[in-house]
Amino acid sequence: YVILADGMGSGKEAQKESQMTASLLKEFILAGVDIKIAIDMINSSLSLKTQPELFSTVDILEINLLNGEGNLYKVGGAQSYIKCRGNLETILSKTLPIGIIDDVKINHIRRELHPEDMVVLVSDGVSEADYGAIRGEWIKKIMAYENRSADEISTLILDSAKKRIFPNNIDDMTVISVKLKKY
């Protein structure tokens, strides 16, 4: 499992929202709770509005390492990218972050993944770093590089995002790259 939670805004408050959401999801998953039920439970608690403006996007990547089945669950947030057998795909989320409405919608994508396939999850601070361009195409170009590790791809995407930042746009930036290897 890989979890990317991005709290609304930037700085310490957004970091707290992100950490809380990711920690709760981790605990639910480790306890064997279905991912969709875990997301619903966290959404319900955030929707109570004990604190105003408490929202978070969620990306959960689940990969079965025995058969290569990959499941990506998205609630709000930036687009994600899958490189499967050389084909690059952008995965969009047309849902709202958790904590905004009572009935959360979850975008669920299933793909069969193979050795050398890659999944990249980014926060909106990365995906929105290049205003005016076709959003995310620069990320897909970096993913197309052959013979690069997941760490190298993450670093290249993050460094490129920092260079592309629209003037004075300061948002938290997170890049997670997962590349499958056969051992």
Disulfide bonds with the S-S distance in Angstrom:
none
